[in-house]
Amino acid sequence: MIKKKVWHEQVDIINTLKLREQLESLPPFTRMFFRAIEPNTTSRTRIAYAYDLSVFFSYAVENIEAFRGRQIHEITLEMLDSVKLLDLENYMEHLKYYHCKDNNDWARVNQERGIMRKMSSLKSFYHYYYRKELIKTDPTALVVLPKIREKEIIRLDVDEVARLLDEVESGDKLSGRQKAFHERTKTRDLAILTLFLGTGIRVSELVGLDMDDVDFRNAGIHIHRKGGKEVIVYFGDEVEEALLLYEAERRLIQAQKGHENAFFLSLQKKRIGVRSIENLVKKYASTVTTLKNITPHKLRSTYGTSLYQETGDIYLVADVLGHSDINTTRKHYAAIEDQHRRMARNKVRLRESEKESGTAAMYEKKAIE
């Protein structure tokens, strides 16, 4: 049995405290909703829901008639029934550009995906109370959500992958300031980039790796997936070589208190963070391509593409990447599937062509002679 990961427990505790703080600024009845969704959501998801709802209620007390003049904590459950479809359509228009007064009056801009997420949160919120028969209407059921334009899947080509790893090793194209740190971090950085490209794990999964999660005997790593599932992901020889080199360095480093078991460390000898990983990937990727915005997730897409091209097994790709829905995988790699289908068009022959028939007849004649 795979052990429970202490780091992820700590993250959940931090997120739980952050969620409690957010709930203090929401109407009291919302706690019922958050208790209901807890078993099937991650702590990060619940924080996102709380933020989305705070945006709605902040808008409501200023723009929806029944809510005007109220403080957010004074809003009651019954008042949800006063919200009409037109109110929600105006709210969607508001979401395109607004100011967040609780955060130094920063401007917020949402494209279709951002609007979709906030409206989906509101839909789930309303649907819960409507299904429980605690409110009489659900105006969110009438809302037409924005059409999402499919994004092109960005990934590195084979030659770009090779050049990226070469650059991590050499650091030739880095700036003078970056080169000053390169000698101290290149073994770690190569292990990180190789692990992304050789396993397709998520950045949160990489950050959460502990020393005893890396099993060189069985060439696998224990990772904590979205939704709390823990699995073993296996790595190949190139990944193993990079990890072994880094592990030898890592065992000589005395980590800061509380970070002793972290596998990947920052220069401050603490568990490396998600933002640091994102900056690291961006730094090296910019030396290879200026046309592609490469992130850790794009490296994950690169691995998924390579695995699918090599195996043609969409179910294997979904399993290795940890997609709970096969349609998610199929949507991402639909272009490759179409390419495979095109390759199959001449694989099955129904009749011999005239050229093939003539060639066969010639060999048959020679055989008789």
N, C-alpha and C positions, 0 to 999 in steps of 0.2 A: 504493500500500500504506500502511495506517495504521501509524504508528510505535509502537514499544514505549514504554509510559509509565514514566518514571523513578520517579515517586512510587509507583506500584504495585510496582515492583521493590523499593523501599526498605521498603514495608510487608511484602512477602513475606520480606525478610531479617530484619526485626524479629520477625515471627511464627515464622520458622524457628528463631531463637535461643530464643524463648520455648518452642517445642515441645521443643527439646533439653533445656531446663531441666526441663520437665514429665516427660520420659521418664526422667530420672535417678531420679525417685521411683516409677517403675513397674517391674515385673519385667523383667529383661533380654530375655526372649523376645518381648516386645511390639514390639520394634523391627522384627522381621520383618513384622509386620502393617502398621506405618506405612510401611515401604518399599513394600509391595505396593499400598497405596491412594493413594500420592503422585501417580501420573500422572492420576488421575481425580477428585481432590479439591483444594479450595483450602487454603491454609495455615490459614485461619480454621477451616475444617471439621475439619482434623486436630487443631487445638488443642482444639476442642469434644469430639472423640473422646477425647483424652487426659484431659481433665477428667472425662468421664463414666466412663471406666475407673478413674480414681483413686478416684472415689466408690464404685464397686463393690468394689475391692480393699480399701479402708478398712473397708467393711462386712464383707467376707469374713473378715478376720483377727480380727474380734471376734465374729462370729456364726455362721460356717460351720465345723463341727467339724474338717474336714481342714486348715483354714487357721489355726486358733487357735494362738496362741503364736508365730506366725511374723512376721517383718518382711516388708513388702510386697516388697522386693527379693529375698527368699528364696523367693518363690513360684515353682514350676517349671511348665512347660507340662503335664506329666503330671497335676498336681493339678487341672487343669480338669475332668478326667473324674470327679472326686469330687463335683461340684456336681449336686444333684438338682433336680427341678421344684419341690418344696416349698421349697427354699432360695431359688429365684428368686421364688416367690410371696411369701415373707416379705420379700424384698428390695424388691419393688414396694410392699408395705405400708410399709416403712421410708422409702421415697422421698417419701411424702406429707409427712413432717415429720422433719427430722433436724438435727443440729448439725455444722458443718464445723470440726473442731478445728484445721485448718491455717490458718484465716482468722479468728482472734480468737474462735473458738467461736460464730460467727454461726449463727443458725437459718436453715434452708432449707425452703421450702414449695414443693411441686410440685403443680400441677393435672394433669389428664389429659395435656395436651400435653407437659409437662415429663417426666412418667413415661414417656410414649411415646418421647421422644427418647433418654432414657438407656437404655431397654430396646432400642431399635433399634440403638444403638451396640454394646451387648453382643451382640445377635444377629449383627451384621456381624462382630464380633470372633470369636465362636465358629464362625460359618459358614466363615470363612477357614481356620481350622486344621482343621476337620472335612473340608472339601473337599480340603485338602492331605494328608489321612489322617495328620495328626500327633496327633490325638486320636480316641478311639473313639466318643464320644457328643456329641450337641449338645442339651442340655436346653432351650436357648432356643427350639428349634423347637416345643416343646410348650406354650410360654407363650401364654396368651390375653391379648392387649394390651387396654388400656382403650379403651372406645368414646369416640371424640372427638366432642364436640358441636360442630356447625358454628356458627361465629361469624357474627353479622350483619355484613355489609360496611358499615362506616361511611364516609360521604363527605359532602362539603359540597354543599348545594344551590346552584343558580345564583345566587340572591340573596346567599347567604352568601359565595360566592367574590368577588362584586363588593364586598361590605362589608369583606371581609378585605383586599383590595388597597387600598381606600379608607383603611382604618385604618393600613396600612403607610405610606401617603403622608402622612397627617395626624398620626397619633400622638395623637389627641385623648383616647382612652380609656386611655392608658398612665398608670402611676403617675408621681409627680413624679421619682423616681429614674430611672425608665426614660426619661422625656422628656429627661433631661439627656444621655443617650447617643443619643437618636433622631436628632437633626440630623446626627450624625457617621456614622450607619449606615443611614439610611433608603433611600438610593439602592442600597446593597448589598443590604439586606433585601428591597427591592421586586424586585430582579433575581433573588434566590434564590427567593422565593415564586412569582414569575411563571414562572420556569424549571420549577419543580416542576409547577405547574398547567398549563403549556403544552406539556410534553413527557412527563411521567410518569416521569422518570428516578429512580433510587434515590438515597438520601442518600449512599451511598459513591461513586456515580458523579459526583455533584455536587461532593463534597469533592475528588475526584481530578482535577478539571478544571485544566488548565494554560492559560497565556495563548495558546499557539499551537494549542490544541484548539478554540477558538471561531473559526469560519470565517464571517464576515459576508457574504462574496461569494456563498457557496452556502447561506447560512442554515442551517448545521448545526454540530453539536458532535461531536467524537471522544470516545467514552467507552469505558471498560474495564468489560465486563460480567462477571457471575459466571461462573466457569469459565475466565476468561482471554480470552474472545472480545472483540474490539474492533470497534465498529460506528460508523456515523454516524447520529445522530438529528437530524431536521430540526425547525426551529422557525418559528413564524408571526410576523406583523408586531408583535404586542403584546410577544412575548418579545424580539424583535430590538430594539425601542425601549428596553425596560428594560435589556437587556444593554449597549447602546451607551452609555447614560447612565452606567452603572457603570464600563464600560471606560475612559471618559474620566477618571473619578476615579482608577481603579486605576493608570493609567499615571503618575500624579503621585506615587504612594506608593513609597517606597524600602523594599522588603521586607527582613526579617531574612535573614541569610546562610543559605542552604539552602532558602529559600522564595521566591526571586526569580521563579520561573516560575509560582507558584500563582496561579490566577485570583481565587478568593475568599479574602480575607485577614481575620483577626481584628483587633481594635483593637491587639493586640500586634504587628501587621504580620507574622504568621505564617500559614501555611495554616490556614484555619478547620477545626475538627474536627467530627466527627459529633455529639458531645454538644452543642456550641455551636449547631449547626443545629437539633437537636431542641428545645433550650430556646427558640431564636428562634421556631420555629413555634408552640410551646406558648404563648409570650407573646402573640403577635398573635391566635392562634385563640381564646384565652380572652376576648378583647374582643368576639368575634362570636357565639360559642355556648358556653354552660356545660353543655349536655347531651351534647355530643359530645367525646370525647377525641381531638383532632386531632393527628396525628403526620405526619412526612414521608411515611410509607407511606400514610396516609389521603389525602394530597394526590395521591399516585400513583393511588389508587383513584378519586379524583374525576376525574382526567384520563381514566382508562380508561373510566369510565362515560360521560363526555361524548363520547368518541370513538366508542364503540359506539352510543350513541343517534343520533349524526349519520350514521354509515356503515352500521350493521347488519352489519358485517363482522368476525366474531369472529377470523378468521385474521389480519386486519390488526392488530387490537388485540393479539393474542398476539405478533406480530412486533415491533411498536413497543415494547411493554413488555418484550420480551426473555424471554418465557416459553418454555422449551424444550419444554414439554408443553402442547398445546392444551387438554387437559382441565383444567389449572390455571386457564386463562382462563375456560373454560366454567363451571367451578364457581363462580368469583367473580361472574360476570355472568349466572347462570342466571335470576335474577328478571327481568332485563331481557329475556332471550330469551323467557321466558314471556309477558311483556307484548307483545312483538312478535308472538308466535303468536296472542294474543288479538285483536290489531289485524287479523290476516289473516282472521279468521273470516267476515267479510261482504264480503271483497274479490272473491270469485268467486261470481257469481250463476248459478244453474242455470235458473231460470224467472222470468219477470217477475211481480211482485206484481199483485194485482187493481187496486191504485191506479195502478200504472205502465201497466197495460194500458188502463185507462179513459182516462188522460191521452193515451196514444198514439192511441187511437181518436178522441178529440176533435180532436186536431191533424190526423188524417187526414181527418176529415169536413170540417173547415174548408178544408183544401187542395182537396178536391173541389168545394166550393161556390165 
